[in-house]
Amino acid sequence: MAPPAPSPARRLEQLSWPQLQQAAATAGSTVAWPFGAFEQHGPQLPLGTDALFADRLLDAVLQQLEPTLPIWRLPVQSIGFSPEHRSFCGTLSLPAELLIAQIVAIGEQLAEAGFERLVLFNGHGGQIALLQVAARQLRASRPQLAVLPCFLWSGPDGIGELLPEPERSQGLHAGLAETSLMLQLAPELVGPERPVDGLLQQAPPPGWSLEGAVPEAWLTADLSRSGVVGDSRGASAELGAALEQRLVTGWRALFTALLASSWPPRTENRP
């Protein structure tokens, strides 16, 4: 079941221009911009999985925040940077430079309107580094705007302890966690297949890994025939509910702390 939508007053596209102007002028004004992707997620999950997660979980978080807190959201960016999945039919991917240019252009206009912070609330692991580059480029262009590129799955505590090994370390895509969360949020979009695929048959050299401190620029087709990198066989709505609860609770706490602070440091805040 979809979470209750946040008040229309939190959605920038539903405000009039004077209302947006007033929102931007509020002390600590913050915009959250959810990012997803349009890419294969195995035979059992929809192409818009990452966008759906970012969109619905952000709504759930905003719904639980105090209504007086100065935070608003943009519509979800549902097509992202997904070249690793392009060998699978249905994947749509923007060039890196186009997505960066889009973030910079929108961010510059938000800064000109008077907003103080922009949170890039990203649900797609394949574009973490790209959004960090875009954030740094935007910040250099508009120093008055704080820019915080965040990854949905790595902010809150306690997510990993819900997942057994090797799924915790090797379930990179459409495995146990994502299939379970979709069973909780939108079960009507989940197909009957529960693939296990893409798990490493040989260990990398010591110190190296697919993702981590010394990662590799892997393509999904290197690892998987189904598009899944992980084991979805144990997926359940119960696990999905536990993941949802920790994600929403964690991000609610993070946003609450951010909005009560003057973080991050900016040039005009220096003593």
C-alpha positions in Angstrom: 0.0 0.0 0.0 1.3 3.4 -0.9 2.1 5.7 2.0 0.0 8.8 2.6 1.2 11.6 0.4 2.7 14.6 2.1 0.7 17.8 2.3 0.5 19.6 -1.1 2.2 22.5 0.7 5.4 20.3 0.6 5.3 19.8 -3.1 6.9 22.7 -5.0 5.0 21.9 -8.2 1.7 22.4 -6.3 2.6 25.9 -5.0 1.9 29.2 -6.6 4.9 31.4 -7.4 4.3 33.7 -4.4 4.0 30.6 -2.1 7.3 29.2 -3.5 8.9 32.6 -3.0 7.8 32.6 0.6 9.0 29.0 1.1 12.4 29.9 -0.3 12.7 32.9 2.0 12.1 30.7 5.1 15.2 30.3 7.3 16.8 26.9 6.6 14.7 26.3 3.4 15.5 22.9 2.0 14.5 21.1 -1.1 14.7 17.3 -1.5 14.9 16.0 -5.0 14.4 12.2 -5.4 16.4 10.4 -8.1 15.8 7.0 -9.5 16.5 5.1 -12.7 14.8 3.4 -15.6 16.6 0.2 -15.8 16.1 -3.6 -15.8 15.6 -5.1 -12.4 15.5 -8.8 -13.4 12.4 -10.6 -14.6 10.5 -9.9 -11.4 10.8 -6.2 -10.7 9.7 -3.1 -12.7 12.0 -0.9 -14.7 11.2 2.0 -12.4 12.1 0.2 -9.1 14.7 2.8 -7.9 12.5 5.8 -8.8 9.5 4.2 -7.0 11.6 3.6 -3.9 13.0 7.1 -3.8 9.7 8.7 -4.5 7.5 6.8 -2.0 10.0 6.6 0.8 10.7 10.4 0.6 6.9 10.9 0.8 6.7 8.7 3.8 9.5 10.6 5.5 8.0 14.0 4.7 4.6 12.8 6.0 6.2 12.1 9.4 8.2 15.4 9.8 6.8 18.3 11.8 4.7 20.4 9.4 6.5 23.6 10.3 9.9 22.3 9.2 11.1 24.2 6.1 11.4 21.3 3.6 9.8 20.8 0.3 10.3 18.4 -2.6 10.6 18.3 -6.3 9.0 15.6 -8.6 11.1 12.4 -8.9 13.8 12.3 -11.6 12.9 8.9 -12.9 15.5 8.4 -15.7 19.1 8.4 -14.5 22.6 7.1 -15.4 22.4 3.3 -16.0 25.0 2.3 -18.6 25.8 -0.9 -16.7 22.3 -2.3 -17.6 22.1 -1.2 -21.2 22.6 -4.8 -22.5 19.2 -5.6 -21.1 16.1 -4.5 -23.0 14.1 -1.7 -21.5 16.9 0.2 -19.8 17.0 3.9 -20.6 20.1 5.9 -19.6 21.0 9.5 -19.8 24.6 10.5 -20.6 26.5 11.6 -17.6 27.1 15.1 -18.8 23.4 15.6 -19.5 22.3 14.5 -16.0 25.0 16.7 -14.4 23.9 19.7 -16.5 20.3 19.1 -15.5 21.2 19.1 -11.8 23.3 22.2 -12.1 20.7 24.1 -14.1 17.8 23.3 -11.6 20.0 23.8 -8.6 21.2 27.2 -9.8 17.6 28.3 -10.2 16.6 27.1 -6.8 19.5 29.0 -5.4 18.4 32.1 -7.2 14.9 31.7 -5.8 16.5 31.8 -2.3 16.6 28.2 -1.2 19.4 27.4 1.2 19.9 23.6 0.8 19.3 21.0 -1.9 19.3 17.3 -0.9 19.7 14.8 -3.8 17.8 11.8 -2.5 19.1 9.0 -4.7 17.8 5.5 -4.9 20.1 4.2 -7.7 23.5 2.9 -6.6 25.0 3.2 -10.1 24.9 7.0 -10.0 26.2 7.7 -6.5 29.5 9.1 -7.7 27.9 11.0 -10.6 25.6 12.9 -8.2 28.5 13.7 -6.0 30.3 15.2 -9.0 27.1 17.2 -9.9 26.7 18.4 -6.3 30.3 19.7 -6.2 29.9 21.4 -9.6 26.7 23.0 -8.5 28.2 24.2 -5.2 31.1 25.8 -7.0 28.6 27.6 -9.3 26.3 28.7 -6.5 28.3 28.8 -3.2 25.2 30.1 -1.3 23.4 26.7 -1.9 24.4 23.8 0.3 24.2 20.5 -1.7 23.9 17.1 -0.1 24.1 14.0 -2.4 22.6 11.1 -0.4 22.0 7.4 -1.1 18.7 6.0 0.1 20.2 2.7 1.3 23.3 4.0 3.1 22.0 6.7 5.4 20.0 5.0 8.2 21.6 2.5 10.6 20.6 -1.1 10.9 19.8 -1.9 7.2 22.6 -4.5 6.7 21.7 -6.5 9.8 18.4 -7.4 8.3 20.2 -9.2 5.4 22.1 -12.4 5.7 25.5 -13.0 4.1 26.4 -13.4 1.3 23.4 -11.3 0.3 24.5 -8.4 2.5 27.8 -8.0 0.6 27.0 -9.5 -2.9 23.3 -8.7 -3.4 23.8 -5.7 -5.5 20.8 -5.5 -7.7 17.2 -6.9 -7.6 18.1 -9.4 -4.9 16.6 -10.0 -1.5 16.4 -6.4 -0.3 14.9 -4.8 -3.4 12.4 -7.6 -4.1 11.3 -7.6 -0.5 10.8 -3.8 -0.3 8.8 -3.9 -3.6 6.6 -6.7 -2.1 5.9 -4.2 0.7 5.4 -1.1 -1.3 3.9 -2.3 -4.6 3.3 -6.0 -4.6 1.1 -5.8 -7.7 4.3 -4.9 -9.6 6.3 -8.0 -8.6 6.4 -11.0 -10.9 6.5 -14.6 -9.7 10.2 -15.3 -10.5 12.7 -15.4 -7.7 16.1 -15.6 -9.4 19.4 -16.2 -7.9 22.1 -15.0 -10.2 25.3 -13.0 -10.5 27.0 -14.2 -7.4 30.7 -14.4 -7.7 32.0 -17.8 -8.5 35.6 -16.8 -7.8 36.9 -14.4 -5.2 38.6 -11.3 -6.4 42.3 -10.7 -5.6 42.9 -9.7 -2.0 41.7 -6.1 -1.3 39.6 -5.9 -4.5 35.8 -6.1 -4.9 32.9 -5.2 -7.1 32.0 -2.3 -4.9 33.9 -1.0 -1.9 37.2 0.7 -1.2 38.9 -0.7 -4.4 35.9 -1.3 -6.8 35.6 -2.3 -10.4 33.4 -0.7 -13.1 31.3 -3.8 -13.6 28.6 -4.3 -16.2 25.6 -6.4 -15.2 26.1 -8.7 -18.2 29.5 -9.6 -16.8 27.9 -11.3 -13.9 24.3 -12.2 -14.7 22.0 -13.6 -17.4 18.8 -12.6 -15.7 19.8 -9.1 -14.7 19.7 -10.0 -11.0 22.9 -9.7 -8.9 22.0 -11.5 -5.8 19.5 -14.0 -4.4 15.8 -13.0 -4.3 14.5 -16.5 -3.3 13.8 -15.5 0.4 12.1 -12.2 -0.4 9.0 -11.4 1.6 6.7 -8.5 2.4 7.6 -9.0 6.1 11.3 -8.3 5.3 10.2 -5.5 3.1 8.2 -3.9 6.0 11.2 -4.1 8.3 13.4 -2.5 5.6 10.8 0.2 5.0 10.5 0.9 8.8 14.2 1.4 9.3 14.6 3.4 6.1 11.8 5.8 7.0 12.7 6.1 10.7 16.4 6.6 9.8 15.8 9.3 7.2 13.2 11.0 9.4 15.8 11.4 12.1 18.5 12.5 9.6 16.2 15.2 8.1 15.0 16.4 11.5 18.6 16.8 12.6 19.6 18.6 9.4 16.7 21.0 9.6 17.5 21.9 13.2 21.1 22.8 12.3 23.0 25.2 10.1 24.9 22.3 8.4 26.7 22.1 6.1 29.2 24.9 6.5 29.1 27.6 3.8 31.2 30.6 3.0 28.8 33.1 4.5 28.6 31.2 7.8 32.4 31.4 8.5 33.4 33.4 11.6 
